[in-house]
Amino acid sequence: MLDGTSTVRLSIALPLLPDGSEPPKEMADMLLQFESMGLEQDRPVWENLDLTVAPRYTAEDANVLAYRKFCERFLLSRRS
């Protein structure tokens, strides 16, 4: 049963440095920290999202509609 919670896993892939060595772990840690901070800042938006509101899209919202269509395939309630 779905309880309304989500798990977010952050991962990054960094290219090797020009000399062929791995990038410093601190760089990856910093990037992950900033990504985590961004998700936490968005938390109030997602926790208060009203899915009962009927959207009123305009022609300028083509990118939003395309993104929503892309995301629909990840909704658990629509999987068969």
C-alpha positions, 0 to 999 in steps of 0.5 A, a space after each residue: 500500500 502506498 503511504 504517500 512518502 517518497 525516497 530520493 536517491 542522489 547520485 552523480 557521475 563525474 568525468 576523469 580529470 585531464 590527467 586521468 585521475 578521479 575527481 576529488 571526493 570533496 567535489 562529489 560531496 559538495 555537489 550532492 550537498 547542494 542537490 540535497 539542499 535544493 530538494 529540501 528547499 522544494 519540500 514545502 511545495 511538494 508537501 502542499 501541492 493541490 492535485 485537485 486544482 484544474 490547471 489552465 494551460 496556455 500556448 506558452 506552457 508547451 514545455 510544461 505539458 511535455 514534461 508532465 507527459 514524460 512524468 506520467 509514465 513514472 506514476 505508480 497508480 497508472 502502472 498495470 
